[in-house]
Amino acid sequence: MDALLAALADPARWRLVNLLAERPRSVGVLAQLAGARQPQTTKHLQTLERAGVVTSQRTGQRRIYALRSAPLRDLAAALSRLADTADQAGGLRETYDRYGLSLRAERLAAEEPGWADGRSFRFLRSLTGRPELVWRHLTETSLLARWWTPDDLRVSELVFEARPGGRIVLEYRDAEDADGSDLVAGRAEGVVDDARPGERLAYRLSPALPDGGPAFTAHVDFGLRPTGTGTDLEVHYRITGSTVDSADFIAGIEIGFGQSLDKLAAALAAEPRTTDDTEHDTDTRSTK
């Protein structure tokens, strides 16, 4: 397939393929119709033959070339499969398109500093696991690193001191950047404002612009409420200190943070059930 693509990429060879699609032709006639010299035409035809897209046979003093359709049909099928994959609904491509729409709207709105101040987002998730377990996933770095990025990113550096005044550092990279050679996808630093285990976690976090300055400050407040089946998590996300250059970050909040919370829900659902959880569920049912 690689040899075929390389052979077809040359405009002169593509012209010869088009001529041979009409009927088999000799080298001399192909050179005339293509407006090229015969030696150069011969070299192009040899390249196409090595790639398997044409065949030739000698007839008297002439060599006649003909097009082989099977490799072209195989290539067309491969391209069609690629197009079908790209057109599939859902997944990262749909997220990319949604972010693109949001990005254009936010860039148009970002005319002066403070343009997004006061903007807020609200997220709700019903989670499996009691508040104590959810709290661990919100504050312990080994568990936090599993979910605290959107789907296509991974945590590359993380500091989270779960106490008032505690320091926060979050750096993330592309999920497929295994060796760290690609550019850092994002970095943010902040501080914990409130930490009441199993009840409330509040912090401020500022994503960094390329020059190192803060894009804006996110005030994030997690509220945990126990339920009969686990924990209801309510998150309030509010923006202050927005710069003109923060539009690219703000455009991804609803999508990206929502994906992170979905990953949190999946991580908790995968946790093994403990005896305490089972007894808690039994006690809850018995009181109804």
Residue pairs with C-beta under 8 A, 6 or more apart in sequence:
1 74
1 75
1 78
3 50
3 51
3 52
4 51
4 52
4 53
4 71
4 75
5 75
6 51
7 13
7 47
7 48
7 50
7 51
7 53
8 14
8 17
8 51
8 53
8 75
10 44
10 47
12 34
12 36
12 40
12 44
13 44
13 47
13 48
15 34
16 30
16 34
16 41
16 44
16 45
16 48
16 54
17 48
17 53
17 54
17 67
19 25
19 30
19 33
19 34
20 30
20 54
20 65
20 66
20 67
21 67
24 64
24 65
24 66
24 67
25 33
25 64
25 65
26 62
26 63
26 64
26 65
27 38
27 41
27 42
27 45
27 62
27 63
27 65
28 38
28 62
30 41
30 45
30 65
31 37
31 38
31 40
31 41
34 41
36 44
45 54
45 56
45 65
48 54
48 65
49 55
49 56
49 65
51 71
52 68
52 71
53 67
53 68
53 71
53 72
54 65
54 66
54 67
54 68
55 65
55 66
55 68
56 63
56 64
56 65
56 66
57 63
57 64
58 64
86 93
92 151
92 152
95 150
95 151
95 152
95 255
95 259
98 255
99 251
99 252
99 255
102 251
102 252
102 254
102 255
103 247
103 248
103 251
103 252
105 251
106 116
106 247
106 248
106 250
106 251
107 247
107 248
107 251
109 115
109 116
109 247
110 116
110 242
110 244
110 245
110 246
110 247
111 244
112 244
113 242
113 243
113 244
114 241
114 242
115 242
115 244
116 216
116 239
116 242
116 246
116 247
116 250
117 239
117 240
117 241
117 242
118 238
118 239
118 240
119 238
119 239
119 242
119 250
120 236
120 237
120 238
120 239
121 236
121 237
121 238
121 253
121 254
121 257
122 234
122 235
122 236
122 237
123 233
123 234
123 235
123 237
123 257
123 258
123 261
124 232
124 233
124 234
124 235
125 232
125 233
125 235
125 261
125 262
125 264
125 265
126 227
126 229
126 230
126 231
126 232
126 233
127 134
127 230
127 231
127 232
127 233
127 264
127 265
127 268
128 229
128 230
128 231
128 265
128 268
128 269
128 271
129 137
129 230
129 231
129 268
129 271
129 277
130 198
130 226
130 230
130 231
130 276
130 277
130 280
131 198
131 199
131 224
131 225
131 226
131 231
132 197
132 198
133 231
133 268
133 271
134 198
134 224
134 230
134 231
134 233
134 268
135 197
135 198
135 201
135 224
136 143
137 143
137 144
137 146
137 147
137 264
137 267
137 268
138 144
138 162
138 201
138 222
138 264
139 160
139 162
139 195
139 201
140 160
140 162
141 158
141 159
141 160
143 267
144 155
144 158
144 160
145 155
145 158
146 263
146 267
147 260
147 261
147 263
147 264
147 266
147 267
148 155
148 158
148 170
148 260
149 155
149 172
149 256
149 260
149 263
150 252
150 255
150 256
150 257
150 259
150 260
151 175
151 259
151 263
152 174
152 175
153 172
153 173
153 174
153 175
153 185
153 186
154 172
154 173
154 174
154 175
154 177
155 170
155 171
155 172
156 171
156 172
156 173
156 180
156 184
157 169
157 170
157 171
157 187
158 169
158 170
158 171
159 167
159 168
159 169
159 170
160 166
160 168
160 192
161 167
161 168
161 192
162 192
162 195
162 201
163 192
163 195
164 192
164 193
164 194
164 195
165 191
165 192
166 191
166 192
166 195
167 189
167 190
167 191
167 192
168 188
168 189
168 190
168 191
168 192
168 203
168 205
169 187
169 188
169 189
170 186
170 187
170 188
170 189
170 205
171 184
171 186
171 187
171 188
172 184
172 185
172 186
172 187
173 180
173 182
173 184
173 185
174 182
174 185
186 207
186 208
186 249
187 207
187 208
188 205
188 206
188 207
188 208
189 205
189 206
189 208
190 203
190 204
190 205
190 206
190 217
190 218
191 203
191 204
192 201
192 202
192 203
193 202
193 203
193 204
193 219
194 200
194 201
194 202
195 201
195 202
198 224
199 223
199 224
200 221
200 222
200 223
200 224
201 221
201 222
201 224
202 219
202 220
202 221
202 222
203 220
204 217
204 218
204 219
204 220
205 217
205 218
205 220
206 214
206 215
206 216
206 217
206 218
206 241
207 214
207 215
207 216
207 218
207 246
207 249
208 214
208 215
209 215
209 243
209 245
209 246
213 243
214 241
214 243
215 242
215 243
215 245
215 246
215 249
215 250
216 239
216 240
216 241
216 242
216 243
216 246
216 249
216 250
217 239
217 240
217 241
218 237
218 238
218 239
218 253
219 236
219 237
219 238
219 239
219 240
220 235
220 236
220 237
220 238
221 235
221 236
221 237
221 238
222 233
222 234
222 235
223 233
223 234
223 235
223 236
224 231
224 232
224 233
225 231
225 232
225 233
225 234
228 281
228 284
228 285
228 288
229 281
230 268
233 261
233 264
235 257
235 261
237 253
237 257
239 250
242 250
